Amino acid sequence: MTRAPAQFDQLPLHQIEVVTFYKRDELTTDLICCDVQIGGKTWSFHEEQEGWNLLIAHLERLPGFRSDWYAAVAHPPFSRSTTVAFTRR
């Protein structure tokens, strides 16, 4: 996995292949995470990172991006609930 870039908007929309959201069980809470695949590399992010909202706003510009991703990932609590929000065709 590749570390997150300093600027989320440096992820070129036209190169994004897959966006996957999932939860990690952190014992007493869940941590919402996002993997973005570009050119065979996976960029990993999570909701506690600075700029998370900027990342989501950027990804929402992808054509056909699944706007209900949060509801699909958030429930049920404490399960992985993997959801693919975008796949390039």
C-alpha positions as a LaTeX table, in Angstrom:
\begin{tabular}{lrrr}
\hline
Residue & $x$ (\AA) & $y$ (\AA) & $z$ (\AA) \\
\hline
Met1 & 0.00 & 0.00 & 0.00 \\
Thr2 & 1.11 & 3.50 & $-0.75$ \\
Arg3 & 1.01 & 6.30 & 1.80 \\
Ala4 & $-1.51$ & 9.07 & 1.30 \\
Pro5 & $-0.31$ & 12.04 & $-0.74$ \\
Ala6 & $-0.12$ & 15.46 & 0.88 \\
Gln7 & $-2.90$ & 16.81 & $-1.38$ \\
Phe8 & $-5.93$ & 14.59 & $-1.92$ \\
Asp9 & $-6.79$ & 16.47 & $-5.09$ \\
Gln10 & $-3.54$ & 15.17 & $-6.57$ \\
Leu11 & $-5.42$ & 11.91 & $-7.23$ \\
Pro12 & $-6.33$ & 12.42 & $-10.90$ \\
Leu13 & $-9.98$ & 11.46 & $-11.37$ \\
His14 & $-9.37$ & 10.14 & $-14.89$ \\
Gln15 & $-6.79$ & 7.66 & $-13.52$ \\
Ile16 & $-8.78$ & 6.29 & $-10.57$ \\
Glu17 & $-9.69$ & 2.67 & $-11.24$ \\
Val18 & $-11.52$ & 1.59 & $-8.06$ \\
Val19 & $-12.70$ & 3.27 & $-4.84$ \\
Thr20 & $-13.53$ & 0.94 & $-1.94$ \\
Phe21 & $-14.83$ & 1.90 & 1.50 \\
Tyr22 & $-14.73$ & $-0.37$ & 4.55 \\
Lys23 & $-14.64$ & $-0.30$ & 8.35 \\
Arg24 & $-11.89$ & $-1.37$ & 10.70 \\
Asp25 & $-12.97$ & $-2.52$ & 14.14 \\
Glu26 & $-11.02$ & $-0.41$ & 16.65 \\
Leu27 & $-12.41$ & $-2.29$ & 19.71 \\
Thr28 & $-14.85$ & 0.38 & 20.94 \\
Thr29 & $-15.40$ & 2.25 & 17.67 \\
Asp30 & $-15.29$ & 1.65 & 13.94 \\
Leu31 & $-12.87$ & 3.51 & 11.69 \\
Ile32 & $-14.18$ & 4.23 & 8.17 \\
Cys33 & $-11.45$ & 3.70 & 5.59 \\
Cys34 & $-11.10$ & 4.23 & 1.86 \\
Asp35 & $-8.76$ & 2.59 & $-0.65$ \\
Val36 & $-8.21$ & 4.29 & $-4.01$ \\
Gln37 & $-6.56$ & 2.24 & $-6.76$ \\
Ile38 & $-4.55$ & 4.01 & $-9.45$ \\
Gly39 & $-2.13$ & 2.35 & $-11.83$ \\
Gly40 & $-1.72$ & $-0.81$ & $-9.78$ \\
Lys41 & $-1.10$ & 1.10 & $-6.53$ \\
Thr42 & $-3.50$ & 1.41 & $-3.61$ \\
Trp43 & $-3.73$ & 4.69 & $-1.70$ \\
Ser44 & $-5.27$ & 4.21 & 1.75 \\
Phe45 & $-7.11$ & 6.84 & 3.78 \\
His46 & $-9.27$ & 6.95 & 6.91 \\
Glu47 & $-11.84$ & 9.31 & 8.36 \\
Glu48 & $-9.54$ & 10.64 & 11.09 \\
Gln49 & $-6.97$ & 11.93 & 8.61 \\
Glu50 & $-6.77$ & 15.64 & 7.99 \\
Gly51 & $-8.53$ & 16.43 & 4.73 \\
Trp52 & $-10.92$ & 13.44 & 4.76 \\
Asn53 & $-13.85$ & 15.68 & 3.74 \\
Leu54 & $-11.76$ & 17.09 & 0.87 \\
Leu55 & $-11.00$ & 13.56 & $-0.30$ \\
Ile56 & $-14.69$ & 12.61 & $-0.27$ \\
Ala57 & $-15.66$ & 15.79 & $-2.13$ \\
His58 & $-13.00$ & 15.01 & $-4.73$ \\
Leu59 & $-14.10$ & 11.39 & $-5.19$ \\
Glu60 & $-17.77$ & 12.36 & $-5.45$ \\
Arg61 & $-16.89$ & 14.01 & $-8.77$ \\
Leu62 & $-16.25$ & 10.58 & $-10.32$ \\
Pro63 & $-18.96$ & 9.60 & $-12.84$ \\
Gly64 & $-21.28$ & 7.03 & $-11.29$ \\
Phe65 & $-19.74$ & 7.39 & $-7.81$ \\
Arg66 & $-22.03$ & 5.68 & $-5.32$ \\
Ser67 & $-23.53$ & 8.46 & $-3.20$ \\
Asp68 & $-24.94$ & 5.98 & $-0.64$ \\
Trp69 & $-21.52$ & 4.57 & 0.24 \\
Tyr70 & $-21.63$ & 5.83 & 3.84 \\
Ala71 & $-24.94$ & 4.15 & 4.68 \\
Ala72 & $-23.72$ & 0.93 & 3.06 \\
Val73 & $-20.48$ & 0.94 & 5.10 \\
Ala74 & $-21.76$ & 2.24 & 8.45 \\
His75 & $-24.26$ & $-0.57$ & 9.10 \\
Pro76 & $-24.16$ & $-2.94$ & 10.80 \\
Pro77 & $-21.71$ & $-1.67$ & 13.42 \\
Phe78 & $-18.49$ & $-3.60$ & 14.07 \\
Ser79 & $-18.53$ & $-5.53$ & 10.80 \\
Arg80 & $-16.20$ & $-4.89$ & 7.86 \\
Ser81 & $-19.02$ & $-3.90$ & 5.43 \\
Thr82 & $-16.89$ & $-3.44$ & 2.34 \\
Thr83 & $-18.51$ & $-1.30$ & $-0.38$ \\
Val84 & $-17.16$ & $-0.51$ & $-3.83$ \\
Ala85 & $-18.24$ & 3.06 & $-4.58$ \\
Phe86 & $-16.62$ & 3.35 & $-8.00$ \\
Thr87 & $-15.17$ & 1.07 & $-10.67$ \\
Arg88 & $-13.83$ & 2.37 & $-13.97$ \\
Arg89 & $-15.35$ & 0.55 & $-16.93$ \\
\hline
\end{tabular}
